Amino acid sequence: MVTRVSRFDGDWWVVQKRLIYIAVLVASLAVAAGAATLYVYLYGNPFKGAASSESGPTGARFVSLEGGVKVVRANTRESVQARADTRLFPGDLVQTQEDGRARITLADGSTLFVKPNSVVTIAENTSAENGKATKVRVAVESGQINVRTEQQAEGAQNIVGTHLSENKLNADTDASFHVRDDKTEAIRVGTGAVETTTSGGDTTTLKAGEYVAVNTQGTISQKEKLLAAPLPLTPKNLERLAARGGGGSTNVALKWQKPQTGAPAHYRVEVATSPFFVPAGKLVERDQLQANEITVEDVRQGNYFWRVMAVAQSGQVSDWSEPQKFVVEGPGGSGEEVTVSDVQIEYVAGQIYLVRGRTQAGNTVRCSGRETLAARDGVFQLQINAPRGAREVQLETADTQGNRNSFKLQLPPGG
């Protein structure tokens, strides 16, 4: 006699095994969740610090950029074109071209302005959570920088290093450091104080309104009164001058005021078609000028920039004055249309936007108080601060013939 097993009994045992597996899995998950909850209760969230550091802002950031600015990464030595959103990490190198300028904010709230043809390394840029023990250090390989510090917490350090000197900046200090082509250096202190130690063993404290040079042996020259930059008078910035008759040119009288501090021996003047005064765009270079004015003859229609510096008898040179722009234009315009195309507006942060587009080469483009010239291919870029709450901005363009046009642009969301 054969005993048969019912299909019902076999299926019943299969179902029971699945239930056992599910019950074991649920129990395991419950134990794991309980253990995690107990750990967080006793020790806190282990990922809290990591999330904060990942999303937190990097201490060194670009505030503004003009012209060619590159960043060389410390860990990979990769060279990248700097953008407004490019972050700077300790060891990264910032390099400006002959038409490049960069303004950078550091971990202690200080501002670093890198001038054209300069190479600077962000050597250290750290800040403790309580704002104390902030350490900022930049190294100037070549060229010129300006550093402006704010109030500093106890234990904070802001140091500028060069090949020949170590310079500690006090709070509320505005100073510049210039590594010249001949490897000598110049230190200028506008406000505050700088404690300087050189490779030759010299130490000194430079106070507001003082200047020293450092020779290649690391020896500090005698302190001098700071020679301020001359003040341009005419043509005034953005002044438009009419060309004469059929010749399409005019004479331009440049005038400036003596420096407010220091004793100049002579002046140096440059006029160029570029606000960066690159060699290819220079129209006039005059040196050893004794008077406070000069007339430039036969200046044709176009956009021009001019600047002036003072030179002392000792050889100390002032900073260049801020570039002043003037336009020589034909009377009444030629009737040609000034166009703008391919306009893109990119939100950066706060009320800051990047405006890009294309117009005729050499045209002046203005927006929200900022101005630039369209490049040879007609491309332009402006970083603007839009008025708070604004939904649109006005873009204005003008050519050298006196023709102008304006456009209203919608701002993207985010501001």
Summary of the structure (lengths in Angstrom):
residues: 415
radius of gyration: 31.1
end to end distance: 89.2
largest distance: 132.6
contacts: 1275
relative contact order: 0.07
helix: 12%
strand: 48%
